[in-house]
Amino acid sequence: MAHSTEPQLSGKHPDRAVSTPEEDRYGFTYIATELARAIQGIGREGSAVVGIEGAWGTGKTSLLNLLRTALDEQKEERTYVLSISPWLDGSDTSLVASLLLPVAGIIAEEEKKRLTDVERADLKEKEMLTDTTRTLMDYTRATARRLAPLAQIAAVIPGVPDASGALKALSDSDWLKGKEKTTAEMRAEIAKKIAELDLSFIVLLDDLDRLEPAQAVEVVRLVKSVADFPRFRYLLCYDKAVLSQAISQGLGIPDGDLYLQKIVQISFGLPRPETFVLRRQFREEAIRLYETVNGQAAEPVMRAALTSVADIYGAALKTPREVRIAINALEFRYASMRDYVYFPDLCFLQLLRTTNVGLYDWVEAYLSERAVVESGEGYVSEEELKVMTGSLQTHLSRYFPDSAHTIDALSQWVPGISTGVTDLSIQLFRTGNEQEKSLLTAGRRLGSLTYWRYYFAFSAPQNVLQPEVFDKIFAVAGHPGKQQELAELLLGYIQNINLSSRTWFEHILTQLTQPHIASRTPAECRGLLRFFLDYGDEMLRRYQAEDPRFELHDLDTYSVADRLIRRMLQDNADDTLVFLTELTRNGRAWYWMTEYVHHLLWQHGMAGGISKDEQEEWMSQDTLETFRDTLGFRLNSTAITDKLPDFTLLNRYIHAWCDISGVHAVREWVTSQIQEDEAFLKLLLQLRDHRTKSVKRGYRTLKLASLTEILGEEELIKIRIRHIKKTGYYAELVAQVEQAIAGFRYSQSDR
């Protein structure tokens, strides 16, 4: 069996136990120190079997390692500490031999000290053992049920007496013939000699809860029969429930727990670390990982998010091993996917996977269904909703009464989930506003339709396109005179990929990460940014030709533009401002530009009313205000407003226009447009949601409550619609408007 006289050193194994006090994060050092005193309090002359009980992962091996250190520091004279781990050993050596042969070696050395020089020389010359050592070897041979040749054992177990002639003799198959001593007599003789030599032994046996039933029985037999010597103090580490069951099976008895009580005289339950300690350790380890991978200190917003997820979902961590498992998973995944995920979201998922795997699976299934619903390619039936809701309630109940059991907590990480205001019923697949969706994508959040898959695949399509493709794109972008060539090159990638629902263009966007863009020249970044400012609308048109429901926030162009501008500002802020101002005035993609500036305003807290924690301020306020005001002047011009009556995305555009130019400017234009009843009805139809509410129902909804700033009070709008209806004019338009309004109401109650 595996034997060691030193604490186990586990190297850098991801699940290694604590070996030194410096590594201790859970207060085991203090426990080990006090436990060592208690063991020594039994006395060198005493004997006992002490059980250290704890569930898997609670830190029993760590405690045992620290206990060994504490025993060495509080060392008793002529007391030997032996560490044995039957589960780790792969040799043919029995547990009996693993313990008794090193004991024989210790006794041999003690006996030799009492011999004269002549006696020691004679013993060495004849390669013989001392009397007690030979008795111990005989006893080992007699009591070990499975024993390899002793000469072989000597090479396996440290401390076996070195006397090759004696070992060879003892290895003979008929070695015990003619022996007159019984095992009981030999045991008594050994016990007497141990007392006579004033020796004492502390034996540490670890991982007993990992043993097979037959091995568990062997341990019981060792400590209560074969090696039940005086002056032996045993410390057994095990999970009580697991070891009891193994004993029950191994001995064929109904109650292994009761039998174990007969073996262990003193039991010590390893205290579970306090919940806040486990949460704190997870948070600190997560921050350390983030800073190591990113090569910079975690900013306050990142620390706050990690604290939040650790406090809520880390509260379910029960053992140090669970903390280690979650951190190991993060260490394994994060470095290769850091450019595609938001680290606190990844931590959230790993905490679920560690403490509530059912909820983890539910979140993955929900996000998969949500991607289909949000894209308009499918819907979830009432039966499916009922099943998913019931399953979610079951999984969340595991957290009760902690805050993690609430829908409010989960909705901070998983989008589209809420409860009713009065009945508190769970509602799934709720649609957020478009700006929220854009922020999710820009932040590479778990709720982003663009990035959510990366969290579960745990790998990004790094090699979908060869590096030469990107070199060519940036080479063309770096030449101001090749903008048309760049546009043809990039727009040509808007084609479906056989093995994915994404286009090559979307894969290119996901590869334009901060490190990638940081490696490019300012001229190359300027050329690529110009593509979006000139051809962003054409890019959208091509996508909508395949899917009329497609919207800009379905692509991650905004965060790519963010990274390009950051790179340019880093090189020359003044030149960048001049470039942005010029393109804002003259760039052809006026709609893409509008949505992008709207994204910047929300991102910097200048629109939308988002919380400070969600803001990401990287552009100076003066630069952004110049960008906004220049674009606002252009949007108010007739060159743009004359296009709006036929603009299919007016419902999206008009909210961005309000935040850029101000509500007053937009209201003036609307007022000028709705003087005639027909124009009024057509404008209402233009302001319907762009996406259909349901593929099955196939209608577009009109949310009057969200348009009161520019159209006036909701009731006044309805009165005018009823008035037009009474005249009998524009009956088809009126019917479409009423259907859109009623459809919104119906979908609300249906949800």
N, C-alpha and C positions, 0 to 999 in steps of 0.2 A: 504493500500500500504506500501511497505518497507520504513522505515524512520530511519534516523540516524542523530545524532547531532555531530558525529565524522567521520573522514575520514575512508573510507572502508579499512578494513584489510583483505587481501586475503590469508593470511597464505602462504603455499608453493605450491599453485596451479600452475601448469606449465604454465598457461597463465595469471598469476596474474598481475595486474597493479602495477605501482610504487606507493608506499605509503609515502616514505620519501625522502628528498633531497639526502640522502646518496646513495639511490638506482638508482638515475637518471643518465642515460648514454647518454641522447640525448638533454640536454640543456633545458628541460621543466621547471626546477626550475626558471631560469631567466625569461622565458615567463610568468610563473605563478605570479611571483613577480610584473612584470610590469602590468599584467592584473588586479591584485588586486588593484593596484594604480588607474588604469583607471576606475574600477568599483566604487571605493570610490570617484573618481572625479565626478561622477554623483551626489553625495550628498545624505545625509541621507534623506532629504525631497523629493528627486526625485524618479521617478519610471521608469523602462525600462525593455525591454526584449532583452537580449543579446544572440545571437546564436554563439556557438563555433562549427564550421563546419569542418568536416574531414572525410575521408573515413574510413571504418572499419580497425582497426589495426594500425591507425596512432598515437595512444596514447592519445585519448580524456579523457578516465577515469584517466589515470596517471596525465594528466594536471589538471583535476578537483580535484584529491586528493591533489596535490601540491598547487593548488589555495586555497583550504580550509585551508591548513597550512599557506599560505601567508596571508590570510584574518584574521586568528587568531593572527598572529604576528603583523599585522597592525590594530589591533582591534579598531573599533569605539565604543564609549560608547553607551549603550542601543541599540545596533544592534545585531540581532540574525541571525546566519547562519544555515539554514536547508538543509539537503541533502536528496533527494528523488530519488529512482530508481524504477519506476513503473514496469519495466520488471522483476526485481528479485523477486518481491513479489508473494507469492502464496495464500495469504489470500483473504477473501471476501471483504476487505476494499476498498472503492473507492478512486480514486486519490484525490477527493475533501476533503474527510475525512482525508486522509493521511497528507494533508497540514494544513487544518483549525483546526483540533482538537489540534495539538501541539501549534498552534498559540493561541487557546483558553486557553490552559494551561498557556502560558506565560502571556497573558493578565490577567488571574485570579490572578497570583502571584503578578503582578504589582498593580492590584486594591486592593488586600488585604493589601499591604503595606500602602495604603492610608486610611485604615479603623482604627477606634479606637480599643483598646483592647476589649472593650465590643462588638462592632460590629463583630469583628473576632470570638469571642467566640460564639456569637449567630448564626453566619453563620455555624460554625462547628457543633454546637449542632443540628441545624435543617437540616444538610447535604444539604445545599442549595448552589447555584452558585451565583457569583456576577452578576449584571445586564448585563454587556457587554458580559461576558462569556456565560450567558444563551442565549443572542441574537445570539452569534456566533454559539452556539450549534443548536439553532433553524434554523439558516441560513444554517448550514451544512445539517441538516435534510431536508430542503426544496430544496436544490440545488443538493444534491447527488442523482444521478439516480439509484444507487444501493448501499444500505447501510445495513449492518448487525446491529443487536441490539447494542445500544451504550455501554451497559455493557460489551458486548463481545469485542467491539472495544477498550475499555479501557485496556484490557489485551494484545492487539496487538501493539498499538502505544504508544511509550513513550511520556510523557508530557500531556496526556489527564487529564483534571481537575478531582480530586478525590472527588467526592460527590455522593455516591452511591444512596442516595434517589433521587437526581435530575436526575441522569442517568436513574433510574427506571421509573421515571415519563415521561421523554422524550422518553422512549422506548415504551410507550403505543401507540397503533395504532391510537388513536384519539387525539394524543398529540397536534396537531395544530388547533383543533377545537376551535373556538372562538378567535383565534389569528387575530388581526386586521392589523398587519404590513405586508406589501408586502415584497418580497425579495429585491426589490430596496431600500425600506426604511431601511430594516435591514442592507444592505450593506453600505448605507450612514451613518448609526449610528455607524457601526464598524469602518469605515474609520475615522470618527470624533474622536472616542475614541483612535484610534491608534495615531493620531496626538496630541491629548490631553495628552496622556501618553508619548509622545515623543519617540515612538518606531520606529524601522526600521528593515526590514527583507531582507536578501539575500537568495534566494532559488536556490539551485543547482539541476537540473533535468538531470539525465544521461541516456544513452542507449535508447534515444527516437527512434533511427532508428531500434530498435529491436521489436518495438511494432506492434501489429496487427492494421489494419486500424481503428477499433472502438476505440482502446485505444489511438491512435494518435489523433483522433478527441477530445477525452476527455481532452488531454493535451492542445490542442488549446482552448477549451472551458474554461479550468481552468484559463489560463494566460490572456485571452482577455475578459473574461466575469465574471465568478464566483468570482475569486480572483484577479480581476483587481483593487487592492487597491492602494492608494498612499503610498509612502514609501516602496514599494515592488520592489526589483530588482531581476529579474529572469535571470538565466543563463541556457540555454538549450544546451545540447551536442547531436549532431546528424550528420549522413551522409545526406547531403542535398538531394541528388538524391533519396535515399531510403525513407526518411521521406516525401518528396514531393509526391512520388507515393502513400504512405500509406494514406496521406490526400486526395489525388485525389480519391482514391477508397472509403475511408470512407465517404466523403461528396458527392460523385458522381459528381465531377466537373472535367472539362477537364485539368485544369492547377493548380496542387497542388503547384508548385513552386511559381507562382504568388500569390497564397493565403498565402503561408508561408511568403512572403515578407511583407504582411500586418500585420503579427503577430510580426515578429522580426524587431525591430527598428535598432539594431546595430548587424552586423554580423562580426565574426572574423574567418578567415580561418586559421586553424592550419597548420603551415608551415611543409612541409615534411622534415624530417631529411636529411642532406646532404648525398649523396651516400657514400662518403668515411667514414662517421661516422658509417653507417650501416655495411659496409665491415669490418671496424676495430672492431666493436662490435662482429660480427660473428667470426672473427679470434681469438679474445681474449677469447671468450666463448669456442671455439673449443679447443684451447690450454689448457685452464683450465680443460676441460673434459678429454682430453688426459692424462694430468699429474695426475689427480685424479684417473682415472681408472688404470693407469700403475704404480702409486706410484713413479714416477721419473720425473725430468724436461725433457721437450721436447728438443731433440738435435737440433743443427742448421739446419741440413738437413730437419728434420720434420717441423720446423718452416718455412723454406723457401718454402716447398711444400704447407703448409697451407696458407701462404701468397699469393702464386701464384693462388691457386684455389679461394681464397676469392676475390682477385683483379679482376680476369677474370669473374667468374660466380656469385660472390657476388655483382657485379655491378648492377645486375638485381633486387636486393632486394629493395623494395619500402617503406616498413613500418617496425616499430619495431616488430609488430606482426609476420611478415614473418621471421625475424631473430629468434624470439622465437620459431616459429613452426619448423624451421630447426634444431635448437639446441635441442628442445624437442625430435625430432625424433632420433637424434644422442644419446642423453642420454638414451633413451628407448632401443636402439639396441646395442650400442658399447660394453658395459661391458660384455655381454654374447657372443660376437663374435670377441673379439679383437685378438684372436689367429688365426683367419681365414681371416682377411681383413687388407688392408693397409689403415690407418685412413684417409689420404687425399683423397683417392679414394671414401671412404664412404661419406666424406663431399661433394665431387663433385656431387655424386648422389643425396644427400639430397637437395643440392641447386637447382639441376634440378627439383626435385620433387616439390619443393616449388615455383619456379619461372617459370617453363616451363615443366609442367607435360607431354605434348605431346612428348617432346624430351626425357624425362625420359623413357617413354614407348617405344620410338623408340630404344633407346640404349639397353633396355632389349631384345627386339625382335631381334635386330641385333646381339647381343652377342650369343643369342640362335642359330640363323642360322649359325653364324661363328663357333660355336662348332661343328656343323655337317659337315661343309665344311672342317675345319682343320683336323678333324678325318678321312676324306675321305669317310664318310658314305653317303654323299649326295652332291648336288650342288644347286646353285641358278640360276634359269633361267634368260634369258635376260629380260623377262617381269617383273619378281620379282625385278630385279636390278633397272629397270626403275622406278617402283613404290616406292621402298625404297629410291632411290636417290631424287625423287621429294618430298617425305614426309620429308626427312632430310632438304632439302632446305627451305621448308615451316616453319619448326620448328626453324631453325637457324635464319630465317629472323626476328623473334620476338626480337632478341637481337640487331639488326642493330640500330645504327652504332657501338656499342661497339665491342671490339675484340672477344667477345664470339660468334659472328655470323660467324666466320671464321672456315674453316676446319682445318687449322693449329692449332688453339687453341684446338679444340675437339680431334684431333689426339694425343695430349699429354696425354689424359686420356682413349681414346677408340682406340684400335689397329686396324690396317688394313684399315685405312681411309686416303686418300690423295687426292691431286689434280694434274692434269697434269701439265707439265712444261710450255707448251705453251698455251693450250686451257683452262686451269683451270677447266676442267670438274671434277666432283667428282668421285673418284674411290673407290669402296668398296671391302672388303675381300682381301686386299693385304696381301701377305704372308711375314712375317718378317723372318730374319735369325734365325737359331736354337738357337744361343746363346741368342738372345733377348728374345726368348720364355722361355728359362731356367731362365733368370733373372726375368721375369714376374712371373713365378711360385715361385721362391725363395723369391720374395718380397711379395707374396700373393696379387698380383695386380689384379685390375678389369679385365685386359686383359688376365689373366691366365686361361687356359682351365681347370685347376684343381680347381681354387678357385672362379671363377666368379659367380657361382650359390649362394654362401653364401651371396653375396651382396643383392640379391633380395629375398631370402628365409628368411633372417634376423634371421636365427637360424642354428646352426651347428648340425650335427648328434651326439650329445653328448652321447646318450644312445644306439647307434647302437650295440655296443659291451659292455658287462659287464666289470666292472673294474677288475674282476678276470682274464679275458683274458690277460690283460696287465701285471698283477702281474705274471702270468705264463710265459709270454714271457721274462720278465726281469729276473725272477728267473733262467730260463734256460740260458739266455745270461750271467749271472753272473758266470757261471761255465765254465772255459776254455776247459774242456774235453767234453762239450756237444754241440759243434758247429754243428755237424751233426744233432743232435736232434733239435737244433734251426732252422737250414735250412729247415728240413722237416716240422716243425711247421709253419714257415712263408710262405714258398712256397706253402704249402697246402691251404693257404688263397687266392691264386690266382684262384678264381672261381667266377662266376657271381652271383649277388644277384638278386632275383626275382623282388624286388621293385625298383631297381636302375640299371643304366648302369655301375656302379662301382663294383669293386670286394671288398671282405672283406679286402684284402691286402691294397687297396687304402684307405679304411676307417681307417685302423690302422695308415697309414702314416699321415692322417689329424689329428689324435688324439695325435701324438707325438709332442706336442707343447713345447715351451720353459719352461713354468711352470711344465709341466709333466716331461720333461727330467731333469730339475733342482732338482726334488725330488728323482731321482735315483742315485745309487752309481756309482763312476767312473768305477768300475769293470763291472757293468751291461751295462754302456754306451760303454765300450771298446768291450764287447762281441757283442753288437748289431751292432757297426760300423764294426766289423770284418765280420759280415754276408754280408754286402754290398761289402766289399773288396774281399771276397772269392766267393760269390754267386750272385753278381750283374748281371753278364752275363747270368747266368742260369735263373734268374728272368726275364730278357729281353727276352730270348729265349722262355719262356713259354707264355709270352704275345704275341709275334710275331707268335706263333703257332695258336693263335686265330685270330690275325689281323696282316698280314705281314707289314702293314704301321706303326705299333706302334713303337715309339721311346722313348728313356730314358727320354727326357724332358716332356713326357706325364705323368710321375710320379714325385712326389715331393720328390724324394730320396735325392737330393742334399741339400736342406735346412734342412732335418732331419739330414744328416751327419754333416752339419755345427753346428747344436745345440749340437750334441753328442761330437764333437771335442771341442767346447767351454767349455762344462762341464768338459771334461778331462783336458784341459789346465788350467782351474780354479783350479783344484785339484793339478796337478803336471805337469808343462810345459815340464820339461826334460824327464820324463817317456813317455809323449805323443809323443814327437819328436822321441824317440827311437822306439816306437810302430809303428808310421806312416812310418818311414824309413824301418823297417823290412817288413811290409806288402806291401809297395810299391815295394820292391824287389821280394817278394815271393807270394803275394796275387794272387789268381787264376783269379779274375775278372779284367783282364788287360784292357778291353775296358771300363767297368764302371769306373775304376780308371782314365783312360785317360780323359774321359768326365768330371769327377768330378774335377780333377785338372785344366782342362780348365775352368770350371765354377769358380774356385777360382781365377784364373789369371784375368779373366774378372771382377770379383767382386772387386778385389783389385787394378784395374787399371793397371795391368801388361800385359794386352793383350786387343785387341778389340778397344782401343781408345775411351771408353765411357767417358762421362763427369764426372767431380769430384763429382757433386751432386748425380750421380747415383751409385757411388762407395760405398762399405761398407767394410771398412778396420777393420777387427777384429783379423786377424792372423798376427804375426810379419813378416816382409819382410824376415828375415833370415830363419825362419821356412818354409815359403812358397817356398823360393828359394831352400832350401834343398829338400823339397818334389818334386818340379819340376825337379831338376837336377837328382835326383835319378831315377825318373820315365823316364826321357828322355834317360838316359843311357840304361835302360831296353828296351825301345821302339826301340832303334837303333840296338838292338841285333838281331841276326838271329833267336833266339827263337820266336821273334814276327814277324819280317819281312817275314819269310818263310810262315806265315799264311795269309799274306795280299792278295796274288793273288786270293784266294778263299773267301775273307772276304766280305760278302754282304753289310756291312755298311761302306765300304771304303770311300764313298763320305763324310760322316760325320766325320769319324775318321781322315782323312788326314789333315783337317783344324786344328783340335785340336793338332795333331802331330806337325804341323808347329809351333804353338805357344809354344809348350813345348820343342821341340828339335831344333827348328830353321829351316828356309826354306831350308838352304843349305843341311842339312842332308836328308830332304825329297826329294829334287830335285835329289840328288845322287841316292837314291833308285829308283825313277821314271825313271831316265835315264837308269839305269841298266835293267829296266823292259821292255822298249819300243824299244829295238834294233830290234826285229822282228815285222813285220807288224801285225801278228795275235795277239801277246801280246799287241801291241799298241791299236788295236781296242777293245780288251777285257777290257783293262784298262779304256778306254773311257766309255764303257758301265757300268763298275763298278762305275764310278764317276757320273752317273746320279743321280738325286734326288731320295731319297728313297721313298718318298710319290708320289703317282700318282697325276698329276696336276688336274685331273678331273675324277670322277668315270664314267661319261658318255663317255668321250673321251678315258680314259684308257691308257695313255702313261706316261712314265717317261721322264723328260726333262734333257738336258745336257747344262749347262751354262758355255760355254768356257771362257767367260770373267772373271769368278771367279777363273779360274785355270791357268792363265798365269804365275803366279810365279813359278809353278812347271812343267808346260808343255811347256812354251814358248809362243811366240806371237800367238794370235788367228788366224791370217791369215796364219801363217806357218802350224798350225795344219790342217786347211782346205785344204791347198795345198797338204799335205801328204795324206789326206783322198781321194782327187780327184786322186792323183797318184795311190793309191792302187786300186781305182775303175777302172781305165783304164787298169790295168793288168788283171782284170777279176777274181782275186783271192778273196776269203772271201766275196763273194757278199752278203750273208745273214747278216754277221756282219756289212758290210758297210751300208746296207740298214737300219739296226737298229740304227746305229750311226747317219745317216742323218735324220732319223725320229725324233730322240731325239733332235737334234739341231734345226730342222725345227719346231718341236712341241713347243719349247720354244719361237721361234719367233712368231709363230701363236698365242700362248696364250697371248703374250704381246700385240699384236695389237688388239686381241679380247677384252682384258680388257680395 
